[in-house]
């Protein structure tokens, strides 16, 4: 991904303005916040490209800090199985941050053959409601930026961000409603296991309360899956596949940086 030096100059000027306006925080401790982008897979999608033109974070004190004003495109489907992409990096005051804003100008989605959109084309360009103006607002679980480098992983869930309407295998219409969550990488954990039969091509869902936090797809040959980039906590894991009853595992505990394994399912027709 391109790194725009003007973006860093703009970020630095914004930080200087904040420091001058608050009457003497210029000597406050600073830390580097680096942001990277990842993706959860989508069953109906062949490719999904988004155009991002800026990202910032907002502290619990209400102050906003620009991380990048660079414009770049990202193929989300290339960001799976642990692969991430660089979004931006900036030196900002240490402290607690409660929100991220991601400016997404548009998205281009291509469906898997032979499915097409109602236009007859497998590809459609979708706009993001308010995404290119005020930005997509993502609430953070009080992310702490400390001296040194803090890496925040932004997970863009394709399987829930593109909403399709239309009969199975038939022409589709679509809307783009981005579903994003973010986790500090040095505490992020994962849940792994297998789903049998592998031919069911199950989807896996990590759920807290009524909110689906992250998803993954089981390998169609081995049934193996990994749900990555989970914040520490307790999750319900659900395996879903067409023609099978849902498999459910309650109270799966993920600790700091913990890779939980052995969360296996055998689905019943």
C-alpha positions as CSV (number, residue, x, y, z in Angstrom):
1,X,0.0,0.0,0.0
2,X,1.1,3.6,-0.7
3,X,2.2,5.8,2.2
4,X,1.5,9.5,1.5
5,X,4.1,11.8,3.1
6,X,1.5,14.6,2.9
7,X,-0.8,12.6,5.1
8,X,1.9,12.5,7.8
9,X,2.5,16.2,7.5
10,X,-1.3,16.8,7.8
11,X,-1.5,14.5,10.8
12,X,1.5,16.3,12.5
13,X,-0.1,19.7,11.9
14,X,-3.4,18.5,13.5
15,X,-1.5,17.2,16.5
16,X,0.4,20.5,16.8
17,X,-2.9,22.5,16.7
18,X,-4.4,20.3,19.5
19,X,-1.3,20.8,21.6
20,X,-1.3,24.6,21.2
21,X,-5.0,24.9,21.9
22,X,-5.1,23.2,25.2
23,X,-2.7,25.4,27.0
24,X,0.4,23.3,27.5
25,X,-0.1,19.6,26.6
26,X,2.8,19.8,24.1
27,X,5.0,17.9,26.6
28,X,2.4,15.1,27.0
29,X,3.7,11.6,26.5
30,X,3.4,10.4,22.9
31,X,2.9,7.0,21.4
32,X,2.7,5.6,17.8
33,X,-0.7,4.2,16.7
34,X,-0.4,1.9,13.7
35,X,-3.6,0.7,12.0
36,X,-3.9,-2.4,9.9
37,X,-6.8,-3.8,7.9
38,X,-8.1,-7.5,7.8
39,X,-11.2,-9.2,6.5
40,X,-13.6,-12.0,7.3
41,X,-14.7,-14.0,4.3
42,X,-18.0,-13.7,2.3
43,X,-19.5,-16.9,0.8
44,X,-21.2,-15.1,-2.2
45,X,-18.4,-12.7,-3.0
46,X,-15.5,-13.2,-5.5
47,X,-13.8,-9.9,-4.8
48,X,-14.6,-6.8,-2.7
49,X,-12.5,-3.6,-3.2
50,X,-13.0,-0.6,-1.0
51,X,-11.5,2.9,-1.4
52,X,-10.4,4.6,1.8
53,X,-9.4,8.2,2.0
54,X,-8.8,8.8,5.7
55,X,-8.8,7.3,9.2
56,X,-8.8,9.0,12.6
57,X,-9.3,8.2,16.2
58,X,-11.2,10.0,18.9
59,X,-10.1,10.0,22.6
60,X,-12.3,9.8,25.6
61,X,-11.6,13.5,26.0
62,X,-13.3,14.2,22.6
63,X,-10.1,15.1,20.8
64,X,-9.7,13.8,17.3
65,X,-6.4,12.7,15.8
66,X,-5.7,11.9,12.1
67,X,-3.9,8.6,11.6
68,X,-3.8,8.9,7.8
69,X,-5.3,11.1,5.0
70,X,-3.9,8.9,2.3
71,X,-6.2,7.6,-0.5
72,X,-5.8,3.9,-1.3
73,X,-7.8,0.9,-2.4
74,X,-7.9,-2.5,-0.7
75,X,-9.0,-5.9,-2.0
76,X,-10.7,-7.2,1.1
77,X,-10.8,-10.8,-0.1
78,X,-6.9,-10.8,-0.2
79,X,-6.9,-10.0,3.5
80,X,-7.7,-13.4,5.0
81,X,-6.0,-16.2,7.0
82,X,-3.8,-13.8,8.9
83,X,-2.9,-11.4,6.0
84,X,-3.3,-7.7,6.9
85,X,-2.8,-4.5,5.0
86,X,-1.3,-1.2,6.3
87,X,-3.9,1.6,6.8
88,X,-1.7,4.3,8.4
89,X,0.4,5.3,11.4
90,X,0.9,8.5,13.4
91,X,2.3,9.7,16.7
92,X,-0.5,10.8,19.0
93,X,-0.8,11.5,22.7
94,X,-0.9,8.4,25.0
95,X,-4.2,7.7,26.6
96,X,-7.6,6.0,26.0
97,X,-9.4,6.2,22.7
98,X,-13.1,5.2,22.3
99,X,-13.9,5.7,18.6
100,X,-12.4,5.3,15.1
101,X,-13.6,7.0,12.0
102,X,-12.9,5.4,8.6
103,X,-13.7,7.4,5.5
104,X,-14.7,4.9,2.8
105,X,-15.6,6.6,-0.5
106,X,-17.0,3.5,-2.4
107,X,-16.9,-0.2,-2.8
108,X,-16.8,-2.5,-5.9
109,X,-18.1,-6.0,-5.3
110,X,-17.9,-9.0,-7.7
111,X,-20.2,-12.0,-7.2
112,X,-19.0,-15.6,-7.7
113,X,-20.0,-17.1,-11.1
114,X,-22.6,-17.8,-12.3
115,X,-24.5,-15.3,-10.1
116,X,-25.0,-11.8,-11.5
117,X,-26.6,-8.5,-10.5
118,X,-29.9,-7.5,-12.0
119,X,-27.9,-5.5,-14.6
120,X,-26.5,-8.7,-16.0
121,X,-23.0,-7.9,-14.7
122,X,-21.3,-9.8,-11.9
123,X,-19.8,-6.5,-10.7
124,X,-21.4,-3.5,-9.1
125,X,-20.1,-0.2,-7.7
126,X,-21.7,0.7,-4.4
127,X,-21.8,3.9,-2.5
128,X,-21.4,4.1,1.3
129,X,-24.0,6.1,3.1
130,X,-22.2,9.0,4.9
131,X,-19.0,7.0,4.6
132,X,-17.2,9.6,2.5
133,X,-18.3,12.6,4.6
134,X,-18.4,12.1,8.3
135,X,-16.9,8.6,8.0
136,X,-17.9,5.2,9.3
137,X,-17.9,5.3,13.1
138,X,-16.5,2.3,14.9
139,X,-16.7,2.2,18.7
140,X,-13.6,1.0,20.4
141,X,-13.4,-0.8,23.7
142,X,-11.3,1.9,25.3
143,X,-8.1,1.2,23.3
144,X,-5.0,2.4,25.3
145,X,-2.2,4.0,23.3
146,X,1.1,3.7,25.3
147,X,4.6,4.9,24.7
148,X,6.1,2.9,21.9
149,X,3.9,1.4,19.2
150,X,0.2,0.2,19.6
151,X,-1.1,-1.8,16.6
152,X,-4.9,-1.7,16.1
153,X,-6.3,-4.3,13.7
154,X,-9.5,-3.2,11.9
155,X,-11.5,-6.2,10.8
156,X,-13.9,-5.6,7.9
157,X,-16.5,-8.4,7.8
158,X,-17.4,-9.0,4.1
159,X,-20.0,-11.7,4.9
160,X,-22.2,-9.1,6.8
161,X,-21.1,-5.8,5.1
162,X,-22.7,-6.7,1.7
163,X,-26.4,-7.4,1.9
164,X,-27.8,-9.2,-1.1
165,X,-31.4,-9.5,-2.2
166,X,-32.7,-12.0,-4.8
167,X,-33.4,-15.7,-5.3
168,X,-30.7,-18.3,-4.6
169,X,-28.4,-18.5,-7.7
170,X,-30.4,-15.7,-9.4
171,X,-29.8,-12.1,-10.2
172,X,-29.0,-10.0,-7.1
173,X,-29.4,-6.4,-5.9
174,X,-27.1,-5.3,-3.2
175,X,-26.5,-2.6,-0.5
176,X,-23.3,-1.8,1.4
177,X,-23.7,-1.6,5.1
178,X,-20.1,-2.0,6.5
179,X,-19.7,-4.1,9.6
180,X,-16.3,-3.4,11.3
181,X,-14.7,-4.1,14.6
182,X,-11.2,-3.3,15.9
183,X,-8.9,-5.0,18.3
184,X,-5.4,-4.2,19.6
185,X,-3.2,-6.9,18.1
186,X,-1.1,-7.7,21.1
187,X,-4.2,-8.9,23.1
188,X,-6.2,-10.3,20.2
189,X,-7.0,-14.0,20.4
190,X,-8.6,-16.6,18.1
191,X,-10.9,-19.6,18.1
192,X,-10.2,-22.7,16.0
193,X,-11.5,-26.2,15.3
194,X,-13.1,-28.3,12.7
195,X,-16.6,-28.8,11.3
196,X,-17.8,-32.2,10.0
197,X,-18.8,-33.0,7.4
198,X,-16.4,-30.7,5.6
199,X,-18.6,-30.8,2.5
200,X,-21.2,-28.8,4.5
201,X,-19.1,-25.6,3.8
202,X,-20.1,-24.2,7.2
203,X,-19.9,-20.6,8.3
204,X,-18.7,-19.9,11.8
205,X,-19.9,-17.0,14.0
206,X,-18.3,-15.7,17.2
207,X,-21.2,-14.0,19.1
208,X,-21.4,-11.9,22.3
209,X,-24.9,-11.2,23.5
210,X,-26.9,-10.4,20.3
211,X,-23.8,-9.1,18.4
212,X,-21.9,-11.2,15.9
213,X,-18.3,-10.1,16.5
214,X,-16.4,-12.0,13.8
215,X,-17.0,-14.8,11.2
216,X,-15.0,-17.4,9.3
217,X,-15.6,-20.2,6.8
218,X,-14.7,-23.8,7.3
219,X,-12.4,-25.3,4.7
220,X,-14.5,-27.4,2.3
221,X,-11.9,-30.2,2.2
222,X,-10.7,-30.5,5.8
223,X,-13.5,-28.7,7.7
224,X,-10.8,-26.6,9.6
225,X,-11.6,-23.0,10.6
226,X,-10.0,-20.1,12.5
227,X,-11.9,-17.1,13.8
228,X,-9.2,-14.4,14.2
229,X,-8.7,-11.1,15.9
230,X,-11.0,-11.5,18.8
231,X,-10.8,-9.3,21.9
232,X,-10.4,-11.1,25.2
233,X,-13.8,-12.3,26.4
234,X,-16.5,-15.0,26.4
235,X,-18.1,-16.0,23.1
236,X,-20.8,-18.3,21.8
237,X,-19.6,-20.0,18.6
238,X,-22.2,-21.1,16.1
239,X,-21.7,-23.3,13.0
240,X,-24.3,-22.8,10.3
241,X,-24.7,-24.7,7.0
242,X,-27.5,-25.1,4.5
243,X,-29.4,-28.4,5.1
244,X,-28.0,-28.9,8.6
245,X,-29.0,-28.0,12.2
246,X,-26.9,-25.3,13.8
247,X,-24.0,-26.4,15.9
248,X,-23.6,-24.3,19.1
249,X,-20.8,-24.1,21.6
250,X,-21.5,-21.8,24.6
251,X,-19.1,-19.9,26.9
252,X,-15.8,-20.2,24.9
253,X,-13.3,-18.1,26.8
254,X,-10.6,-16.3,24.9
255,X,-7.8,-14.8,27.1
256,X,-5.2,-12.2,26.1
257,X,-3.4,-13.3,23.0
258,X,-4.8,-16.8,23.4
259,X,-5.3,-19.2,20.5
260,X,-8.2,-21.4,21.6
261,X,-8.3,-24.7,19.7
262,X,-10.5,-27.8,19.7
263,X,-13.8,-26.0,19.3
264,X,-15.2,-28.8,17.0
265,X,-18.6,-29.4,15.5
266,X,-20.3,-32.4,13.9
267,X,-23.4,-31.1,12.2
268,X,-26.7,-33.1,12.0
269,X,-28.7,-33.0,8.8
